[in-house]
Amino acid sequence: MTTAYPVPTRKSNYRKVFEAALRLSASEQRQLREELARLTEVRLVPPTASRQEAQAAQKLVAEVRAELARAENVATLDETMRQLRGRAWS
């Protein structure tokens, strides 16, 4: 397995790990997941795809869309971040 080491920067640990994971091939990612599963109690399980869960998800989507439609201030993410922080956020 190839080990990816991020270039030293002032990025957060999450960002470093995320960027290192992106450099792994699909087979290396599977191998890493298998190794992590053996080392920890954490289990990575794909979500179930039952009809009931899909219907519940669609109901939540409809609720969120309705709430967004009632929103008074409709701004883009960039506009909102600029308003909150007063500068470019990315």
Helices and strands as residue ranges (DSSP letters): H 13-22, H 26-39, H 51-70, H 77-85
